[in-house]
């Protein structure tokens, strides 16, 4: 056997191995989604979405948890977005490159890897106790905002970094100040990229359970929150609660709720992909 | 040409115009010395060309005049650069103001991803000018100066990125003219363009020198010979020769210059 055929065989083997590896993840996910769909799809109707929680599985709905998730999502966005984007702009455009900014950079990346339950403990101490927000939507939102802040900062920085240097040069050379360049050129140009990062971060936040359980979010709330200071539940906690019950009917409910939660994250990711593609087209 | 040259310097009208002076300039990027002690006086309302092989420091030197090197990490300057006798690297100098006075055109056309109109209006908008009529007049006037008006007057709202490379570069020059600088720096403005677009830009440079002081960095020696009045030859961070363009190209004083312009290296 000569070298060329040997290499070709190696090439082929690696291709098969690669396909197998790719399939493992996909197949598992497909099996999971399939079984969830089989279990839960028949349970999903309008009343499932609009009903309050109940002791009877067939009457219970996800309304309060869904509304809790929506509240959390909106408040988390309002808190994390301005802070994260401002921090990213500072680090990328204003901060002097040096040891301090390197240190900050490394730490922000590290924060993105901290287990979410640690954020829950931090939120419990700072927001729930010291700032006396109680187990409210607001406390939950602040906690999740902290959790996604590193992701928002890192992805915003990447988006700003991707703006061609020539655009910056052009703006500065015409006498623009730093802030004018940032607000009139860099932010519009990196808008799509920033949005993509933010949406991906938020779709992580919407699936978080642990930190919210730690700060005291409830599994059972009779009403959807009507102000930031209300108690709340969210979808993942509702799912967790239902799964841990013995009656079979709640398993079905959990499956149905999972489908809706997955749908929410898929839609959010879809929007993120859409904006990324549109933005890329505009600049190439 | 050289006779006219000496006359024009005495011309009182031109004397009032801004003169650029660089004294004992050294530029460092961290430990690397990019410019090794250069003195130069650039005359007003003339075209001055900087030539030299890649990495010789000509672009770095050009960017000193509108402080575009300030953003480069590790940049450090020794020496003095004055415009009209004022040191532009003094602490209290308003850099934004300086750049309105010293415009710049880059190697690759870099229009903003906005409409043609907004590209030209940008420099005025950032000064806080909102008067629509004034902006319109200014945009039209600037586009006419670069002979682009007739080509784009019907689609001023079109994205500037849809223009051809040559049109984009003329748009970038129009954008620079709109803020009424007195000095224009050009960093290899035609190196990304085809010969026809290049010819148009060169023609434009020729017209612009009546009103502006122009410094152009170029790799193209024919271009330097065609458009400039004065030429500076840089090599390894040093100014080897600076003279009347005609003299430098026909009778260079230094052997290195001769070797370079005859194509023996570079």
Interface residues (C-beta under 8 A of the other chain):
Chain A: X97 X164 X166 X167 X168 X169 X170 X171 X172 X173 X174 X175 X176 X177 X180 X184 X185 X189 X282 X283
Chain B: X66 X68 X71 X73 X96 X97 X98 X99 X100 X103 X104 X106 X108 X110 X111 X112 X113 X122 X123 X125 X126 X127 X172 X175 X176 X179
